[in-house]
Amino acid sequence: MAKVKIYLDPIGNTMNIWWDDPNKAYLAEEVDSPYSNDVVIKDKTGKPISLEIIGLFPKELNISEKITRLFGIKRDEPFLLTAQRPQA
């Protein structure tokens, strides 16, 4: 039985599901649907080996949306989260 790997990116609001080796990825195609903009990743033979689900979290849980609202950052600007150590 094949192992399935799941990668969750809360900042990018995506989830990748791999049921084959990610190194075999050759082609990425958007799903033809008016309801989603998910992506199917295929190997060189055209066999699907992964699915990327885009927009996984609702707006209330979307970290990118919260950062934009809290810090007033435009979506087209890069943003790097950093942590500061508390001063003693």
Phi, psi and omega per residue, in radians:
M1 nan 2.399 -3.122
A2 -1.310 2.579 3.059
K3 -1.531 2.476 3.106
V4 -1.890 2.298 3.094
K5 -1.951 2.360 3.130
I6 -2.146 2.201 3.110
Y7 -2.021 2.171 -3.136
L8 -1.927 2.214 3.117
D9 -2.060 1.665 -3.089
P10 -1.187 -0.476 3.129
I11 -1.313 -0.789 3.114
G12 -1.375 -0.169 -3.141
N13 1.029 0.813 3.127
T14 -2.341 2.786 2.998
M15 -2.376 2.249 3.094
N16 -1.884 2.299 3.089
I17 -2.047 2.040 -3.137
W18 -1.942 2.236 3.047
W19 -2.029 0.179 3.020
D20 -2.562 3.121 -3.076
D21 -1.151 2.136 3.114
P22 -1.037 -0.424 3.108
N23 -1.186 -0.263 3.108
K24 -1.473 -0.071 -3.098
A25 -1.031 2.271 -3.099
Y26 -2.255 -0.612 -3.029
L27 -2.492 2.442 3.076
A28 -2.122 2.225 -3.132
E29 -2.190 2.350 3.065
E30 -1.234 2.509 3.073
V31 -1.245 2.314 -3.121
D32 -1.459 1.500 -3.115
S33 -2.589 2.399 3.079
P34 -1.309 -0.155 -3.053
Y35 -1.758 -0.240 -3.122
S36 -2.618 2.786 3.050
N37 -2.140 0.757 3.137
D38 -1.242 2.876 -3.077
V39 -2.239 2.335 3.046
V40 -1.786 2.236 3.107
I41 -1.779 2.317 -3.082
K42 -2.128 2.772 3.054
D43 -1.545 -3.038 -3.083
K44 -1.107 -0.442 -3.134
T45 -1.498 -0.087 -3.126
G46 1.597 0.100 3.133
K47 -1.397 2.224 3.090
P48 -1.110 2.310 3.137
I49 -2.185 -0.094 -3.107
S50 -2.833 2.771 3.051
L51 -2.330 2.278 3.047
E52 -1.906 2.067 3.120
I53 -1.683 2.076 -3.089
I54 -1.794 2.383 -3.133
G55 1.335 0.767 -3.073
L56 -1.167 -0.781 -3.063
F57 -1.545 2.549 3.027
P58 -1.183 2.859 -3.066
K59 -0.950 -0.622 -3.116
E60 -1.132 -0.467 -3.110
L61 -1.882 0.024 -3.084
N62 -1.355 1.953 -3.085
I63 -1.098 -0.681 3.125
S64 -1.041 -0.722 3.120
E65 -1.118 -0.742 -3.125
K66 -1.131 -0.746 3.120
I67 -1.071 -0.765 3.140
T68 -1.043 -0.796 -3.119
R69 -1.230 -0.761 -3.076
L70 -1.197 -0.718 -3.024
F71 -1.860 -0.028 3.111
G72 1.125 0.557 -3.111
I73 -1.573 2.360 3.101
K74 -1.265 2.613 -3.090
R75 -1.129 -0.451 -3.098
D76 -1.535 0.026 3.098
E77 -1.714 2.392 3.082
P78 -1.199 2.614 -3.138
F79 -2.448 2.251 -3.137
L80 -2.014 2.154 3.086
L81 -1.368 2.303 3.098
T82 -2.305 2.767 3.108
A83 -2.080 2.576 3.086
Q84 -2.055 2.467 3.078
R85 -1.350 2.441 3.096
P86 -1.150 2.496 3.120
Q87 -1.406 2.416 -3.101
A88 -1.410 nan nan
